[in-house]
């Protein structure tokens, strides 16, 4: 089992920055791909970014490419999502997930946090 707890959400003005953190506990963190997903009201959960267990191996959704950066610190069992140039369309609940596959698909992730709300005001 892996337990995931997100933090860092809140209200930010458009154009601003925010950093989300996800602390993991339980089984070996370094062996999992770590992803960030988000879900806006009335929409399906969508992929944002993922970082494999290999340093520097990352994937991003087109909508956030160039604005968001995912990173992980295996020594701290933590994955981060640095979000810059935020837009109102980025408003959503952001979820951290851990999975055995380096993937953009929600069903490839076995463990999920409870989410943190990010709201971008225009």
Long-range contacts (C-beta under 8 A, 24 or more apart in sequence): 1-26, 1-27, 1-111, 2-26, 2-27, 2-29, 2-32, 2-98, 2-110, 2-111, 3-111, 4-96, 4-97, 4-98, 4-111, 4-112, 4-113, 5-113, 5-114, 6-94, 6-95, 6-96, 6-113, 6-114, 6-115, 6-116, 7-116, 8-116, 9-94, 9-116, 9-117, 9-118, 10-117, 10-118, 10-119, 11-119, 11-120, 11-121, 12-86, 12-118, 12-119, 12-120, 12-121, 13-86, 13-120, 13-121, 14-86, 14-87, 14-88, 14-120, 14-121, 14-122, 15-85, 15-86, 16-86, 16-120, 17-82, 17-83, 17-84, 17-85, 17-86, 18-83, 18-86, 18-118, 19-80, 19-81, 19-82, 19-83, 20-80, 20-81, 20-83, 20-94, 20-96, 20-116, 20-118, 21-78, 21-79, 21-80, 22-78, 22-79, 22-80, 22-81, 22-96, 22-113, 23-76, 23-77, 23-78, 24-77, 24-78, 24-79, 24-98, 25-77, 29-74, 29-77, 29-98, 30-74, 31-100, 32-98, 32-99, 32-100, 32-111, 33-98, 33-99, 33-100, 33-101, 33-102, 33-103, 33-108, 33-109, 34-70, 34-72, 34-79, 34-96, 34-97, 34-98, 35-96, 35-97, 35-98, 35-99, 35-103, 35-104, 35-109, 36-70, 36-79, 36-81, 36-94, 36-95, 36-96, 36-97, 37-94, 37-95, 37-97, 37-106, 37-109, 38-90, 38-92, 38-93, 38-94, 38-95, 38-118, 39-92, 39-93, 39-95, 39-115, 40-91, 40-92, 40-93, 43-92, 45-95, 45-106, 47-104, 47-105, 47-106, 48-81, 48-94, 49-81, 50-102, 50-103, 50-104, 51-79, 52-102, 53-102, 57-102, 59-102, 59-104, 61-104, 63-89, 64-90, 83-118, 86-118, 86-120, 87-120, 88-120, 88-121, 88-122, 89-120, 90-118, 90-120, 91-118, 91-119, 91-120, 92-117, 92-118, 93-117, 93-118, 94-118
